[in-house]
């Protein structure tokens, strides 16, 4: 990396980071104001706890805002260089517009990898912790962690590895408490549990009954039991596509296919794990012609305004195509890629007209 490339990276990266932090804090403020509506009298969930919840959810906010921060930040960074005639000096020294764009795209690629890692490992963990914290403060009989879900149902303590829906869980373990004896009287474990009608169908079951004389062990390939899990509490822990990493989504999609169930919503979220970071590169492509051509003499306020307009347009188009695709049966990969392809095509056409 030569001196000019390092200088470009430093200016653009600084502008992107400042914009990213500013945007994320602004959206976090909106989230906090919305979260105040969930505070309840008689629970431990007050304004301070709502602030903590929003703080724990900040990785999600950072992840979702990064492409738009990259657009506005690159407009500001490159725009400042253009306003100070530094871009003109670079071009006079033989550094072409194409080289400047490729340099910013290299930076964008590095940042995309970082954002992908944030979305794959940071966001799911922080979302689980934030939801678990909120449920504890609301005094729900439920606790969510990376190790699974704990809930209380009468005299039973129940642990679940993964809650796929209100009718399907994996890794079920039920501990029945005998208050008179002062200990656990029964341990029932099953690899999967699925609701069929009014009963729950448990598979690969191990049932241990602890008595004063010893342990009675029974094993079943399949066991039907009523009222195993409370649906009203279980709904709070149901997994959503946004809370899963790409590898977990791939496993769930395969599970849905094996059971002949629709996977479009989960496939769309799976592909967005890749298109969201890559959309950073699209935003950088869009920023270049705005700085070098159409908005060459624009001030900082105009650049921010045009960046916000483009960001909102991309966000709306992405949501419209995603939801329309789910309704009309478009392939999820196409729904995820189409906004990025359309905006990158527009950016490249605009860039081709810059001289």
C-alpha positions in Angstrom: 0.0 0.0 0.0 1.5 3.3 -1.1 1.3 6.7 0.6 -1.8 7.9 -1.4 -3.7 4.7 -0.6 -3.0 5.0 3.1 -4.1 8.7 3.0 -7.3 7.8 1.3 -8.0 5.0 3.7 -7.4 7.2 6.7 -9.7 10.0 5.6 -12.5 7.8 4.3 -12.3 5.4 7.3 -12.4 8.2 9.8 -15.5 9.7 8.2 -17.3 6.3 8.0 -16.6 5.5 11.7 -17.8 8.9 12.9 -21.0 8.6 10.7 -21.5 5.0 11.9 -21.3 5.9 15.5 -23.6 8.9 15.1 -26.2 7.0 13.1 -26.2 4.1 15.6 -26.5 6.4 18.6 -29.4 8.2 16.9 -31.3 5.0 16.2 -30.4 3.7 19.7 -32.1 6.8 21.1 -35.2 6.1 19.0 -35.2 2.5 20.3 -34.9 3.7 23.9 -37.9 6.0 23.5 -39.9 3.1 22.0 -38.7 0.8 24.8 -40.0 3.1 27.5 -43.5 1.9 26.4 -42.6 -1.6 27.7 -41.8 -0.4 31.2 -44.3 -1.8 33.7 -45.2 -1.0 37.2 -44.6 -3.9 39.6 -41.6 -5.2 37.7 -37.9 -4.4 37.7 -38.1 -3.1 34.2 -37.8 0.7 34.4 -36.2 3.4 32.4 -32.6 2.5 33.4 -33.2 -1.2 32.6 -34.7 -0.1 29.2 -31.5 1.8 28.6 -29.4 -1.3 29.4 -31.5 -3.4 27.1 -30.9 -0.9 24.2 -27.2 -1.0 25.0 -27.1 -4.8 24.9 -28.9 -4.6 21.5 -26.4 -2.1 20.1 -24.5 -4.6 18.0 -27.7 -5.2 16.0 -28.1 -1.5 15.5 -24.4 -1.2 14.4 -24.8 -4.1 12.0 -27.9 -2.8 10.3 -26.7 0.8 10.0 -23.2 0.1 8.6 -24.0 0.2 4.8 -25.7 3.6 5.1 -22.9 4.9 7.3 -20.5 3.7 4.6 -22.4 5.7 2.0 -22.6 8.9 4.0 -19.2 8.6 5.5 -17.5 8.0 2.1 -19.5 11.0 0.7 -18.1 13.1 3.5 -14.5 11.8 3.4 -14.1 11.9 -0.4 -16.1 15.2 -0.6 -13.8 16.9 1.9 -10.8 15.8 -0.2 -12.5 17.1 -3.4 -13.4 20.4 -1.7 -9.8 20.9 -0.7 -8.6 20.1 -4.2 -6.7 17.1 -3.0 -8.5 14.8 -5.4 -7.5 17.2 -8.2 -3.8 17.0 -7.0 -4.0 13.2 -6.9 -5.3 13.0 -10.5 -2.6 15.5 -11.6 0.0 13.2 -10.1 -1.4 10.3 -12.3 -3.8 8.7 -9.8 -7.0 8.1 -11.8 -10.6 8.1 -10.6 -10.6 4.4 -11.2 -7.7 3.9 -8.9 -9.3 6.1 -6.2 -12.5 4.0 -6.5 -10.7 0.7 -6.3 -8.8 2.0 -3.2 -12.0 2.8 -1.5 -13.5 -0.6 -2.5 -10.5 -2.3 -1.0 -11.3 -0.5 2.3 -15.0 -1.5 1.8 -14.1 -5.1 1.4 -12.1 -5.1 4.7 -15.0 -3.4 6.5 -17.5 -5.9 4.9 -15.6 -8.8 6.4 -15.6 -7.1 9.8 -19.4 -6.5 9.5 -20.0 -10.1 8.4 -18.1 -11.3 11.5 -20.2 -8.9 13.7 -23.5 -10.3 12.2 -22.4 -13.9 12.4 -21.0 -14.0 16.0 -21.6 -10.7 17.8 -25.3 -9.9 17.0 -26.8 -13.4 17.8 -25.1 -13.5 21.2 -26.0 -9.9 22.1 -29.6 -10.4 21.0 -30.0 -13.5 23.2 -28.5 -11.8 26.2 -30.6 -8.7 25.7 -33.8 -10.7 25.5 -32.9 -12.8 28.5 -32.2 -9.6 30.5 -35.5 -8.0 29.5 -37.5 -11.2 30.4 -35.7 -11.4 33.8 -36.5 -7.7 34.6 -40.2 -8.3 33.5 -40.2 -11.2 36.0 -41.3 -13.7 33.4 -40.8 -17.4 34.4 -38.3 -17.8 31.6 -34.5 -17.3 31.2 -32.7 -17.3 27.8 -29.0 -17.8 27.3 -26.5 -19.2 24.8 -26.9 -22.6 26.5 -30.6 -22.7 25.9 -33.8 -21.8 27.6 -34.9 -22.3 31.2 -38.5 -22.0 32.3 -40.7 -22.9 35.3 -44.0 -24.8 34.8 -45.6 -25.5 38.2 -43.4 -28.0 40.0 -41.2 -28.6 36.9 -38.0 -26.9 35.8 -37.6 -27.3 32.1 -34.4 -26.8 30.0 -34.6 -26.5 26.2 -31.6 -26.4 23.9 -33.4 -24.7 21.0 -37.0 -23.4 20.6 -37.8 -23.5 16.9 -41.5 -22.6 17.3 -44.3 -22.9 19.8 -44.8 -26.5 18.6 -41.2 -27.7 18.1 -38.2 -27.8 20.4 -34.9 -29.7 20.5 -33.0 -30.9 23.5 -35.8 -31.1 26.1 -35.0 -31.9 29.8 -37.7 -31.8 32.5 -36.8 -31.8 36.2 -39.8 -32.5 38.5 -39.4 -31.2 42.1 -40.8 -33.1 45.1 -41.3 -30.3 47.7 -42.0 -32.8 50.5 -38.9 -34.8 49.8 -36.9 -31.6 49.2 -35.3 -32.7 45.9 -35.8 -33.8 42.3 -38.1 -36.8 41.9 -38.0 -37.2 38.1 -35.7 -36.4 35.2 -37.1 -36.8 31.7 -35.0 -36.0 28.6 -35.8 -36.1 24.9 -33.9 -35.2 21.8 -36.9 -33.5 20.2 -40.5 -32.6 21.2 -43.2 -31.7 18.8 -46.8 -30.8 19.5 -49.3 -33.1 17.7 -52.9 -32.1 18.5 -53.4 -31.8 22.2 -50.3 -33.9 23.0 -46.6 -33.5 22.7 -44.7 -36.2 20.9 -41.2 -36.8 22.4 -38.5 -38.8 20.6 -35.5 -40.7 22.0 -36.8 -40.4 25.6 -35.0 -41.2 28.8 -37.2 -41.2 31.9 -35.5 -41.4 35.4 -37.6 -41.6 38.5 -35.7 -41.0 41.7 -37.0 -42.9 44.8 -35.8 -43.6 48.3 -34.7 -47.1 47.1 -32.9 -46.1 43.9 -33.5 -45.0 40.4 -36.1 -46.5 38.0 -34.9 -46.0 34.4 -37.1 -46.3 31.3 -36.3 -45.5 27.7 -38.7 -44.9 24.8 -38.2 -44.4 21.1 -41.4 -42.2 21.2 -43.6 -41.0 24.0 -46.8 -38.9 23.9 -47.5 -36.6 26.9 -50.1 -33.9 27.4 -49.3 -30.3 28.6 -45.5 -30.7 28.4 -44.8 -27.0 27.7 -46.8 -23.9 28.4 -47.4 -22.2 25.0 -47.9 -18.7 26.4 -44.4 -18.7 28.0 -42.8 -20.7 25.2 -43.8 -18.1 22.6 -41.5 -15.6 24.3 -38.5 -17.8 23.5 -39.4 -18.8 20.0 -36.5 -18.3 17.6 -36.7 -15.7 15.0 -34.6 -15.6 11.8 -32.9 -12.3 12.8 -31.5 -14.0 16.0 -29.8 -16.8 14.2 -26.3 -17.0 12.7 -26.0 -18.1 9.1 -24.8 -21.6 10.1 -27.8 -22.0 12.5 -30.2 -20.8 9.7 -28.7 -23.4 7.4 -29.5 -26.1 9.9 -33.0 -24.9 10.5 -33.7 -24.6 6.7 -32.6 -28.2 6.3 -34.9 -29.2 9.2 -37.8 -27.4 7.6 -37.2 -29.1 4.3 -36.9 -32.5 5.9 -40.4 -31.9 7.3 -41.8 -30.5 4.1 -42.3 -27.0 5.6 -41.9 -23.6 3.9 -38.4 -22.1 4.3 -38.6 -18.9 2.2 -38.5 -16.5 5.2 -35.5 -18.2 6.7 -33.7 -18.5 3.4 -34.2 -14.8 2.8 -32.6 -14.0 6.1 -29.8 -16.5 5.4 -28.8 -14.7 2.2 -29.1 -11.3 3.8 -26.3 -12.4 6.2 -24.1 -12.1 3.0 -25.8 -9.3 1.1 -25.9 -6.8 4.0 -22.1 -6.7 4.3 -21.6 -6.7 0.5 -24.1 -3.8 0.2 -21.3 -1.7 1.7 -19.4 -2.0 -1.6 -22.5 -0.9 -3.5 -22.8 2.2 -1.3 -19.1 3.0 -2.1 -19.7 2.6 -5.8 -22.7 5.0 -5.5 -20.7 7.6 -3.5 -17.9 7.9 -6.1 -19.9 9.5 -9.0 -21.7 11.8 -6.6 -18.4 13.2 -5.3 -16.5 13.3 -8.7 -19.4 14.3 -10.9 -22.9 15.3 -10.0 -22.1 16.7 -6.5 -18.6 18.0 -7.0 -19.3 21.5 -5.8 -21.8 20.4 -3.1 -21.4 21.3 0.5 -21.3 18.9 3.5 -25.0 19.3 4.2 -26.0 18.5 0.6 -23.8 15.4 0.6 -25.4 14.1 3.9 -28.9 14.8 2.5 -28.3 13.0 -0.8 -26.7 10.1 1.2 -29.7 9.9 3.4 -32.1 9.8 0.4 -30.1 7.0 -1.3 -30.0 5.1 2.0 -33.7 5.4 2.5 -34.4 4.4 -1.1 -32.2 1.3 -0.7 -33.8 0.3 2.6 -37.4 0.7 1.2 -36.6 -1.2 -2.0 -34.9 -3.9 0.0 -37.9 -4.4 2.2 -40.5 -4.1 -0.6 -38.7 -6.7 -2.8 -38.1 -9.0 0.2 -41.8 -9.0 1.3 -43.1 -9.1 -2.2 -40.9 -12.0 -3.0 -42.2 -13.9 0.0 -45.8 -13.2 -1.1 -45.4 -14.1 -4.8 -42.8 -16.9 -4.4 -39.7 -15.2 -5.8 -36.5 -17.2 -5.0 -35.1 -15.9 -1.7 -31.6 -15.5 -3.2 -33.0 -13.3 -6.0 -35.0 -11.2 -3.5 -31.9 -10.6 -1.4 -29.6 -9.8 -4.4 -32.0 -7.7 -6.5 -31.8 -4.4 -4.6 -28.0 -4.7 -4.5 -27.8 -5.5 -8.3 -30.1 -2.6 -9.2 -28.2 0.0 -7.1 -24.8 -1.3 -8.2 -25.9 -1.0 -11.9 -27.0 2.6 -11.3 -23.7 3.4 -9.6 -21.6 1.9 -12.3 -23.6 3.7 -15.0 -23.2 7.0 -13.2 -19.5 6.3 -12.6 -19.0 5.6 -16.4 -20.2 9.2 -17.1 -17.6 10.8 -14.8 -14.6 12.3 -16.5 
